[in-house]
Amino acid sequence: MNIVSNMAVFSSHREILGLPVCDLGWADAFTFVNALAEVPVGQTVISFMNAHNANVMFSDRGYREALDRHLVLPDGIGVDIASLMAYGAAFPANLNGTDFVPSLLTYMTRPKRIGLIGARPEILLRACRNFEAHAPWHEFIPIHHGYFHEDQSGEILAEAANLKLDILLVAMGTPRQEKWIDRHIHPEHARLVLGVGALFDFVAGEVPRAPMVVRKMRVEWFYRFLQEPRRLAGRYFVGGPLFLWHVIADMASRLAAGNGGKKRSARSRRPLLISNTGKRD
C-alpha cells in the first residue's frame, strides 16, 4: 500500500454488486488503515459491507452514493459467498467492525485522540470506559449519544472539531450513520472516520458476543438471531435469500453484457484509488 504524492491511497479490491470492497488480510488491513490514520491532512471514511447492508443500498440511493465515497471492508459470510461466486475465492479476512475496530486500536501503538458518537447515553459512556481499559494509551472522548435531531448536527460537530481528533467512531446503525457521515463529517473533524454500527453495544456488554468457537465457524449471525429472533428473523431469513438473488442477477447482467462468461480472477483486480478526502478518483 502506498500513500502517493496527491495524498491518495491504493487498495486491492473485489467488486460486490458493483461496489469495490477491500480484499486485504488482517495484517495488511491493519497496516493500511494505520497508515491512513497517520496521514497529516485530509480524511478517509471506512464503512463495512455485509449482506444486509448490500440489500439496503438497492433501496436507498443516498446510502449507495455515500458508500461510493468510502473505503469499504468486507463483513460476514454473505459477501464471502458473493466473492466465491464471482471470483472463485472468499475474501482473505472477515473484517467486520465488531472485531476489526478493537483489534485496530490495539495495533495502533501511537496514542490517538478518539471521539465516539452514537448509541444510548449510558451505553456510550460504558463503551468509552471499556475502550479505555482495552487500549489505555489512547484517549477516548464520548462526544454525543446517537439520539439527536439532524438540526443538532452542527453543534455536535463544532465540539468534535474543537477536540482535534485523530479518529472518529460513529455508531448510529446503517444507513443512517453512513449518510450522516457523508453529509456532515469533514477533515477538520478527524483524519479517520469509521461507521461502526452496533459496536458500542458489544463493547459496553449490552449485547453478548457469540462464543469464540461460534465466531470461528462464521455462524455468529445465528447466535445473534437466537438472542433477538423477532428483530433479526426478517434480516437473515428474508434478507439472506434476497441478497443471493441480487448477486445472481448481477452475475447474469454481466454475462449478458459479455463481462461474466467466466469467474473473474481474484489476482487481476485494478487498484481502487481513494483520495483521503473521501472521494473516489
Helices and strands as residue ranges (DSSP letters): E 8-11, E 13-16, E 19-22, H 26-38, E 44-49, H 51-59, H 61-67, E 71-74, H 77-87, H 97-107, E 113-118, H 121-134, E 139-144, G 150-152, H 153-162, E 167-171, H 176-184, E 192-195, H 199-203, H 212-216, H 220-227, H 229-233, I 234-238, H 239-256, E 272-275
